[in-house]
Amino acid sequence: MSFMTLFFKRAILIFFVLINNSIAGNNENETVLAEHKKLNVQVVSEIYPPYQVMNDTGELQGWAADKVKAIFDKASVDYNVKIYPWARAYQIALTKTNIFIFSLLRTEEREHLFRWIAPLCLIEFSFYRLKKRSEIKVNSLEEAKKYLIAAQKGQASAEYLLKLGFEPDKNLSVSYNNDNFIQMLVFGRVDLIVLSSTYFQTLIDENSPFADKIEPVFPINDLTRNLYLASSINSSPELIKRLNNAYHALLSQFDNTCNE
């Protein structure tokens, strides 16, 4: 057999090996994608204007919800959002597999509890009081301990106050949603509440009867952070990578301050 004949046979063999490997790789990628579509990934969240709101047709939308939809669509991953009280949504994502959650404030305490996929929006918190209660003055977090403060169960604000030494039933009252503790403030059951500036603006925009009764008195600068799309710690690494890549592909279209 001549050298040239042997050379061409080997070249043809290598060519077919490469083609087969390429087809196998494509099939593997298609299988992974099909598996992700088949999963119909579970996402949990809460109603929290303006980040997550329900429109007139019952569809979830909002500053954060719209970004999450774009990320999952870009990654070609089917998903289903279930709305719960925040404390329950948080617990589900904390304890179950392949559960995604938004909008989750990223803190040092939570860092090792979740996989952090994409920052969605910046959020700021302050203590709020009734306008008519001008005797309530807060110039520091330590001074705030003199008052009974309401925060939402499962939220980073409640976790933060507990870490600072606020005590339940002494100077900290935990409520299950924002509407509850705003009413607690208005009806004099607590002295202060922890509220985000964006939620307060939503009260104003929606002509809430409570909006003109409350005002911010002290910013909680340590809680000025990004809200995230995150997942349970034991979620699929490949799925997380796909969603993270989708986020980076969309990054130029996103504004993490979520200003309209």
C-alpha positions as CSV (number, residue, x, y, z in Angstrom):
1,M,0.0,0.0,0.0
2,S,1.5,3.4,-1.0
3,F,2.1,6.1,1.5
4,M,-0.5,8.4,-0.2
5,T,-3.2,5.7,0.0
6,L,-2.5,5.2,3.7
7,F,-2.5,8.9,4.3
8,F,-5.9,9.4,2.7
9,K,-7.4,6.5,4.5
10,R,-6.3,7.8,7.8
11,A,-7.5,11.3,6.9
12,I,-11.0,9.9,6.0
13,L,-11.1,8.0,9.3
14,I,-10.2,11.0,11.4
15,F,-12.8,13.1,9.5
16,F,-15.6,10.6,10.3
17,V,-14.5,10.4,13.9
18,L,-14.7,14.2,14.2
19,I,-18.1,14.3,12.5
20,N,-19.5,11.6,14.9
21,N,-18.1,13.4,18.0
22,S,-19.7,16.6,16.8
23,I,-23.1,14.9,16.2
24,A,-22.8,13.3,19.7
25,G,-22.0,16.6,21.3
26,N,-25.0,18.3,19.6
27,N,-27.2,15.4,20.6
28,E,-26.0,15.8,24.2
29,N,-26.7,19.5,24.2
30,E,-30.1,18.9,22.7
31,T,-30.8,16.3,25.4
32,V,-29.8,18.7,28.1
33,L,-32.0,21.4,26.7
34,A,-34.9,18.9,26.3
35,E,-34.4,17.8,29.9
36,H,-34.6,21.4,31.1
37,K,-37.7,22.0,29.1
38,K,-39.2,18.8,30.4
39,L,-38.4,19.9,34.0
40,N,-40.8,22.8,33.9
41,V,-38.7,24.5,36.6
42,Q,-40.5,25.7,39.7
43,V,-40.1,29.3,40.6
44,V,-41.5,30.9,43.8
45,S,-42.1,34.5,44.6
46,E,-44.5,36.9,46.3
47,I,-46.5,40.0,45.3
48,Y,-44.3,42.9,46.1
49,P,-44.9,46.1,44.1
50,P,-43.3,47.4,41.9
51,Y,-41.0,44.3,41.6
52,Q,-43.8,41.7,41.3
53,V,-47.4,42.6,40.6
54,M,-50.3,40.8,39.1
55,N,-51.9,42.5,36.1
56,D,-55.5,42.6,35.1
57,T,-55.3,39.3,33.3
58,G,-53.7,37.5,36.2
59,E,-50.2,37.5,34.7
60,L,-47.2,38.2,36.9
61,Q,-45.2,41.3,35.8
62,G,-43.1,44.1,37.3
63,W,-39.5,45.4,37.4
64,A,-38.0,42.1,38.6
65,A,-40.6,39.7,37.2
66,D,-40.1,41.0,33.6
67,K,-36.3,40.4,33.9
68,V,-36.8,36.9,35.3
69,K,-39.1,36.1,32.3
70,A,-36.5,37.4,29.9
71,I,-33.7,35.3,31.5
72,F,-35.7,32.1,31.4
73,D,-36.9,32.8,27.8
74,K,-33.3,33.5,26.7
75,A,-32.1,30.3,28.3
76,S,-34.9,28.3,26.6
77,V,-36.0,26.9,29.9
78,D,-39.7,26.4,30.7
79,Y,-40.7,27.5,34.2
80,N,-43.8,28.0,36.4
81,V,-44.1,30.7,39.0
82,K,-46.1,30.1,42.2
83,I,-47.0,33.0,44.5
84,Y,-46.8,32.5,48.2
85,P,-46.4,34.6,51.4
86,W,-42.8,35.5,51.4
87,A,-41.9,33.4,54.5
88,R,-43.2,30.3,52.8
89,A,-41.6,31.0,49.4
90,Y,-38.3,31.5,51.2
91,Q,-38.6,28.2,53.1
92,I,-39.5,26.2,50.0
93,A,-36.4,27.5,48.2
94,L,-34.3,26.9,51.3
95,T,-35.2,23.3,51.7
96,K,-36.2,21.8,48.3
97,T,-34.2,20.9,45.1
98,N,-34.2,22.9,41.9
99,I,-36.4,25.7,43.3
100,F,-35.8,29.2,42.0
101,I,-36.8,32.3,43.9
102,F,-37.0,36.1,43.4
103,S,-36.7,38.8,44.5
104,L,-34.2,37.7,47.2
105,L,-32.0,40.2,48.9
106,R,-28.4,39.1,49.0
107,T,-26.8,39.3,52.4
108,E,-23.8,37.7,54.2
109,E,-26.0,35.4,56.2
110,R,-27.7,34.1,53.1
111,E,-24.6,33.8,50.9
112,H,-24.0,30.1,51.5
113,L,-27.7,29.2,51.6
114,F,-28.5,29.8,47.9
115,R,-27.0,29.9,44.4
116,W,-27.0,33.5,43.2
117,I,-27.8,33.7,39.5
118,A,-28.6,37.3,38.5
119,P,-29.0,40.7,40.2
120,L,-32.3,42.2,39.3
121,C,-32.9,45.5,41.1
122,L,-31.4,47.8,43.7
123,I,-33.6,48.3,46.8
124,E,-33.3,50.7,49.8
125,F,-35.0,50.4,53.2
126,S,-35.8,53.0,55.9
127,F,-37.7,53.2,59.2
128,Y,-41.1,54.9,58.7
129,R,-43.3,56.6,61.3
130,L,-46.7,58.2,61.4
131,K,-46.3,61.9,60.4
132,K,-48.3,62.9,63.4
133,R,-45.9,61.2,65.8
134,S,-43.1,63.8,65.6
135,E,-41.9,62.7,69.0
136,I,-40.4,59.6,67.5
137,K,-36.9,60.5,66.5
138,V,-34.3,58.0,65.2
139,N,-30.7,59.1,64.5
140,S,-29.1,55.6,64.8
141,L,-29.9,52.0,64.8
142,E,-29.2,51.8,68.5
143,E,-31.7,54.6,69.1
144,A,-34.3,52.7,67.2
145,K,-34.2,50.0,69.9
146,K,-36.3,52.3,72.1
147,Y,-39.3,51.7,69.8
148,L,-41.5,48.8,68.8
149,I,-40.7,48.1,65.2
150,A,-42.6,45.9,62.7
151,A,-40.8,44.0,59.9
152,Q,-41.9,41.3,57.5
153,K,-41.3,37.7,58.4
154,G,-38.7,36.0,56.2
155,Q,-37.4,39.3,54.9
156,A,-33.8,40.3,55.2
157,S,-34.9,43.4,57.2
158,A,-36.2,41.2,60.0
159,E,-33.1,39.0,59.9
160,Y,-30.9,42.1,60.1
161,L,-32.7,43.6,63.1
162,L,-32.5,40.3,65.0
163,K,-28.8,40.2,64.3
164,L,-28.4,43.7,65.8
165,G,-30.1,42.5,69.0
166,F,-33.7,43.6,68.5
167,E,-35.9,41.2,70.4
168,P,-39.3,39.7,69.4
169,D,-42.2,41.0,71.6
170,K,-39.9,43.6,73.1
171,N,-38.9,45.9,70.3
172,L,-39.6,43.8,67.2
173,S,-42.9,42.6,65.8
174,V,-42.9,40.3,62.8
175,S,-45.7,40.4,60.3
176,Y,-46.5,38.2,57.3
177,N,-46.8,41.0,54.7
178,N,-46.3,44.7,54.1
179,D,-50.0,45.6,54.2
180,N,-50.4,44.1,57.7
181,F,-47.6,46.1,59.3
182,I,-48.5,49.3,57.6
183,Q,-51.9,49.0,59.2
184,M,-50.2,48.1,62.5
185,L,-48.4,51.5,62.2
186,V,-51.4,53.5,61.2
187,F,-53.5,52.1,64.0
188,G,-50.8,52.7,66.6
189,R,-49.9,49.1,67.4
190,V,-46.2,49.7,66.6
191,D,-44.0,52.8,66.6
192,L,-42.0,52.2,63.4
193,I,-42.0,49.9,60.4
194,V,-39.2,48.9,58.0
195,L,-40.3,49.7,54.4
196,S,-38.6,50.0,51.0
197,S,-38.6,53.4,49.3
198,T,-40.1,51.7,46.2
199,Y,-42.9,50.1,48.0
200,F,-43.7,53.5,49.7
201,Q,-43.7,55.2,46.2
202,T,-46.2,52.5,45.1
203,L,-48.5,53.5,47.9
204,I,-48.3,57.1,46.7
205,D,-48.9,56.1,43.0
206,E,-51.9,54.0,43.9
207,N,-53.4,56.6,46.1
208,S,-53.3,54.4,49.1
209,P,-55.2,55.9,52.1
210,F,-52.0,55.3,54.2
211,A,-49.5,57.0,51.9
212,D,-50.0,60.5,53.2
213,K,-50.0,59.3,56.9
214,I,-46.4,57.9,57.0
215,E,-42.9,59.2,56.3
216,P,-39.3,57.9,56.4
217,V,-37.2,58.9,59.4
218,F,-34.0,57.0,59.1
219,P,-32.3,55.0,56.3
220,I,-31.0,51.5,56.9
221,N,-27.9,51.8,54.7
222,D,-26.7,48.2,55.3
223,L,-29.8,47.0,53.6
224,T,-29.2,49.0,50.4
225,R,-28.4,46.0,48.2
226,N,-29.5,44.1,45.0
227,L,-32.4,41.8,44.8
228,Y,-31.6,38.6,43.0
229,L,-32.9,35.7,41.1
230,A,-31.5,32.8,43.1
231,S,-32.0,29.1,43.5
232,S,-31.9,26.4,46.2
233,I,-28.3,25.4,47.0
234,N,-28.7,21.9,45.5
235,S,-30.0,23.0,42.1
236,S,-28.6,21.7,38.8
237,P,-25.2,23.3,38.1
238,E,-25.9,23.1,34.3
239,L,-29.3,24.8,34.7
240,I,-27.8,27.5,36.8
241,K,-25.0,28.0,34.2
242,R,-27.6,28.3,31.4
243,L,-29.6,30.9,33.3
244,N,-26.4,32.9,34.3
245,N,-25.2,32.9,30.7
246,A,-28.7,34.1,29.6
247,Y,-28.5,36.9,32.1
248,H,-25.0,38.1,30.8
249,A,-26.3,37.9,27.3
250,L,-29.1,40.3,28.3
251,L,-27.0,42.5,30.5
252,S,-26.8,45.4,28.1
253,Q,-30.7,45.6,28.1
254,F,-30.9,45.6,31.9
255,D,-30.7,48.5,34.4
256,N,-30.1,47.1,37.9
257,T,-31.5,50.2,39.5
258,C,-34.8,49.3,37.8
259,N,-35.7,53.0,37.2
260,E,-38.5,53.3,34.6
